């Protein structure tokens, strides 16, 4: 019995040691099989590149969700953004005097002339002027300019509220700049050339979108800060029909025209004298030949 128990204990110890060696071999085999991963970029304290890209995507998604929430707050902060545009058509009695008056009004109302197109015809003088004026003085300048002419032919004022568009662009611009910052941070951690090129391309595209939205925001600011007045002024002239000439005048014109025509004919003949001489010689020989034929027949 004692031998049997001793043999059983030895078998148990052998089996236990075999299992532990098998586990160690399996672990070593797994490490050897997997080996060092050269395809995966190195990680840092902030995590791997893939994890950072996921963070960028999640940041973009979270910021998009926050855009709607922040619009109401930003609208209160920036106030209303309204683009005002006016179109005026005026008939004036004295164009030069009215043009000087318009220049004086523009200077005294913090405005400037952006463009003008002046035209002169036999029937009128007209000028199309584009005036940019500070938003707060738009209505006052429109009233002043409307009263310079003898007749206001048309007047059209429009207001376009771009507050929501302005706030939306600002919010999206803020989000894109935050994402761009994360890309630049990610670029500093990248090791592989392919990762660097991919991040740089994404950052470049994002920078182009940011610059485009900044340009759009600048344009909206300009349109809001300075309103536009399209002014057309013109002075019309009365048409005066000329009287028809009398009998004596018509006779004098006919004699003068006839004499001028005769002089022109003489001068033309003088220019054509070589041709006339050749024609004379040709006629002479033809007539002489005809006369000879008649004598022979006689």
Residue pairs with C-beta under 8 A, 6 or more apart in sequence:
40 48
41 48
41 49
41 190
41 191
41 192
41 195
42 191
44 189
46 52
46 189
47 55
49 186
49 189
49 190
49 195
52 182
52 185
52 186
52 189
53 186
55 182
56 179
56 182
56 183
56 186
59 178
59 179
59 182
60 175
60 179
63 174
63 175
63 178
63 179
64 175
67 168
67 171
67 172
67 175
70 171
71 164
71 167
71 168
71 171
74 167
74 170
74 171
75 163
75 164
75 167
78 163
78 166
78 167
78 170
79 163
80 161
80 163
81 161
81 162
81 163
81 165
81 166
81 220
81 224
82 135
82 159
82 160
82 161
82 162
82 163
82 224
83 159
83 160
83 162
83 220
83 223
83 224
83 227
84 135
84 138
84 157
84 158
84 159
84 160
84 227
84 228
85 157
85 158
85 159
85 160
85 227
85 228
85 229
85 230
86 138
86 142
86 155
86 156
86 157
86 158
86 227
86 228
86 229
86 230
87 154
87 155
87 156
87 157
87 229
87 230
88 142
88 145
88 146
88 152
88 154
88 155
88 156
88 229
88 230
88 231
88 232
89 152
89 153
89 154
89 155
89 232
90 98
90 145
90 146
90 148
90 149
90 151
90 152
90 153
90 231
90 232
90 233
90 234
91 149
91 150
91 151
91 153
91 233
91 234
91 235
91 236
92 98
92 148
92 149
92 150
92 233
92 234
92 235
93 149
93 150
93 235
94 235
95 125
95 127
95 233
95 234
95 235
98 148
98 149
98 233
98 235
99 127
99 233
101 148
102 129
102 145
102 148
102 231
102 233
103 113
105 111
105 141
105 144
105 145
105 148
106 112
106 113
106 131
106 133
106 141
109 133
109 134
109 137
109 140
109 141
109 144
110 133
110 134
110 137
111 131
111 132
111 133
111 134
111 137
111 141
112 131
112 132
113 129
113 130
113 131
113 132
114 130
114 131
114 132
114 228
115 129
115 130
116 127
116 128
116 129
116 130
117 127
117 128
118 125
118 126
118 127
119 125
119 126
119 127
122 237
123 236
123 237
123 239
124 234
124 235
124 236
124 237
125 234
125 235
126 232
126 233
126 234
126 235
127 232
127 233
127 234
128 230
128 231
128 232
129 230
129 231
129 232
129 233
130 228
130 229
130 230
130 231
131 141
131 145
131 228
131 229
131 231
132 226
132 227
132 228
132 229
133 141
133 226
133 227
133 228
133 229
134 225
134 226
134 227
135 224
135 225
135 226
135 227
138 227
138 229
141 229
142 155
142 157
142 229
145 229
145 231
146 152
146 155
148 233
149 233
162 220
162 223
162 224
165 220
166 217
166 220
166 224
169 213
169 216
169 217
169 220
170 217
172 213
173 210
173 213
173 214
173 217
176 206
176 209
176 210
176 213
177 210
179 206
180 203
180 206
180 207
180 210
183 199
183 202
183 203
183 206
184 203
186 199
187 196
187 199
187 200
187 203
190 196
190 199
245 253
269 276
